[in-house]
Amino acid sequence: MVLQRIQTTRSPELASAVATLDRISEVRPVDVAAAQAQVEQAIATVQQAQAQLDLATVRAPQAGMVLEIHTRPGELVSSDGIVELGQTQQMTALLEVYETEIGKVELGQSVKLFADSFPDALSGEVTEIGVQVKRQNVINSDTSRNIDARIVEVRVQLDPASARKVAGLTNLQVTGEIQR
């Protein structure tokens, strides 16, 4: 009697469970299509987010040290651009050589550079001699000097040891002594 009662009450529960198992074990094409559509939508959303990130990311055209930031996130880009970059591992100095002395300067000559902020001389080599005579940019504090002197710009490539010393000091004012 107890066994019969258990069998009669369990029979509908068992039939219901079997029906549920049959229903969920069958993969309907409609369910597969709906899941595939959700996956494709998620992929499209990721691709759109990646494209927006790519448009919002600013990449430098070359490697270097950021010398100055002109525009911060959320600001309009100024006429000065976003940042100033410098390749500080390759430092150069720009010397103003009097036009009367430029004939003595040759490519490859050694140069000693002096700065008030360094006790030791920096060293380099003449890599470029300008072709244009200009007015002097650096004015000497000695008023008896010719303040309207004419000069030619000479570029000096600093040697690696000197470049490391001044890597964080772009636009440092130096005086140069070109070796003969």
C-alpha positions in Angstrom: 0.0 0.0 0.0 2.7 2.5 0.9 4.7 1.4 -2.1 1.7 1.8 -4.4 1.0 5.3 -3.0 4.7 6.3 -3.6 4.5 5.0 -7.1 1.4 6.8 -7.9 2.6 10.2 -6.6 6.1 9.8 -8.1 4.8 8.9 -11.4 3.5 12.3 -12.4 6.7 14.0 -11.0 8.9 11.6 -12.9 7.0 12.2 -16.1 7.3 15.9 -15.6 11.0 15.6 -15.0 11.5 13.4 -18.1 9.5 15.9 -20.2 11.6 18.8 -18.9 14.8 16.8 -19.7 13.5 16.1 -23.2 12.7 19.8 -23.8 16.1 21.1 -22.6 18.2 18.4 -24.2 16.7 19.3 -27.6 18.6 22.2 -29.2 16.2 24.1 -31.3 17.5 26.0 -34.4 15.6 29.1 -33.2 17.6 29.1 -29.9 20.9 28.6 -31.7 20.1 31.5 -34.1 19.1 33.8 -31.1 22.3 33.0 -29.3 24.4 33.5 -32.5 22.8 36.9 -33.0 23.7 37.9 -29.4 27.3 36.8 -30.0 27.5 38.8 -33.2 26.0 41.9 -31.6 28.6 41.6 -28.8 31.4 41.3 -31.3 30.2 44.3 -33.2 30.0 46.3 -29.9 33.6 45.4 -29.1 34.8 46.4 -32.6 32.9 49.7 -32.3 34.5 50.4 -28.9 38.0 49.5 -30.3 37.5 51.9 -33.2 36.4 54.7 -30.9 39.4 54.1 -28.7 41.7 54.1 -31.8 40.2 57.5 -32.8 40.6 58.9 -29.3 44.2 57.7 -28.8 47.1 60.0 -29.8 50.3 58.4 -30.9 53.6 60.1 -31.3 55.2 59.9 -34.7 58.5 58.9 -33.1 59.9 57.8 -29.8 61.1 60.5 -27.4 60.8 62.3 -24.1 57.9 64.6 -23.5 59.4 68.0 -22.9 56.2 70.0 -22.4 52.5 69.2 -22.4 50.4 71.9 -24.2 47.0 70.1 -24.2 45.5 67.9 -21.5 42.7 65.4 -21.8 39.4 67.1 -22.4 40.9 70.3 -23.7 40.8 71.6 -27.2 44.1 71.1 -29.0 46.0 74.4 -28.9 47.9 75.9 -31.8 51.1 74.7 -30.2 49.9 71.1 -30.6 49.5 68.5 -27.9 53.1 68.0 -26.6 56.7 68.8 -27.4 58.8 65.7 -27.9 62.6 65.5 -27.9 65.0 62.8 -28.7 67.2 63.5 -25.7 69.5 60.6 -26.3 70.9 62.6 -29.3 71.5 66.1 -28.1 72.8 68.9 -30.3 74.0 72.4 -29.6 73.4 75.4 -31.8 76.4 77.8 -31.8 76.4 81.3 -33.2 79.8 81.8 -34.9 80.7 85.3 -36.1 80.7 85.6 -39.8 84.4 86.7 -39.7 85.4 83.4 -38.0 83.2 80.9 -40.0 85.9 80.2 -42.5 87.9 78.5 -39.7 85.1 76.0 -39.0 85.0 72.6 -40.7 82.7 69.6 -40.4 84.0 67.0 -38.0 85.9 69.5 -35.8 85.9 68.8 -32.1 84.0 71.2 -29.9 84.1 71.9 -26.2 80.9 73.3 -24.7 80.7 75.2 -21.4 77.5 75.9 -19.4 77.2 77.7 -16.1 75.3 74.8 -14.6 78.1 72.2 -15.3 81.7 72.5 -13.9 83.1 70.2 -16.6 83.1 70.8 -20.3 80.8 68.9 -22.6 82.2 67.7 -25.9 80.9 67.2 -29.4 81.6 67.5 -33.0 80.6 69.9 -35.8 77.9 68.2 -37.9 76.4 71.1 -39.8 77.5 74.6 -40.8 74.7 77.0 -41.8 74.6 78.7 -45.1 72.8 81.8 -44.1 74.3 84.8 -42.3 71.9 86.0 -39.6 71.6 88.6 -36.8 73.0 87.4 -33.5 70.2 86.0 -31.2 72.2 85.8 -28.0 73.1 89.3 -26.7 76.2 89.6 -24.5 75.7 91.6 -21.3 78.8 93.6 -22.1 77.5 96.8 -23.7 80.7 97.5 -25.5 80.2 94.4 -27.6 78.7 94.7 -31.1 75.0 93.9 -30.5 74.3 93.8 -34.2 76.9 91.2 -35.0 76.3 88.9 -37.9 76.6 85.2 -37.3 76.3 81.8 -39.0 74.7 78.9 -37.1 76.8 75.8 -36.5 75.3 72.6 -35.1 77.3 70.4 -32.8 76.4 66.8 -32.1 77.2 66.0 -28.4 79.0 62.8 -27.7 76.9 60.1 -25.8 78.4 60.9 -22.4 77.8 64.6 -22.7 74.3 64.0 -24.1 73.4 61.9 -21.1 74.5 64.7 -18.8 72.2 67.3 -20.4 69.3 65.0 -21.5 66.9 66.8 -19.2 68.1 70.3 -20.0 66.9 71.2 -23.5 67.5 74.8 -24.5 70.5 75.1 -22.1 72.6 78.1 -23.0 76.2 77.1 -23.7 79.3 78.7 -25.1 81.5 76.7 -27.5 85.1 76.5 -28.2 85.8 74.9 -31.6 89.1 73.0 -31.6 91.6 73.3 -34.4 
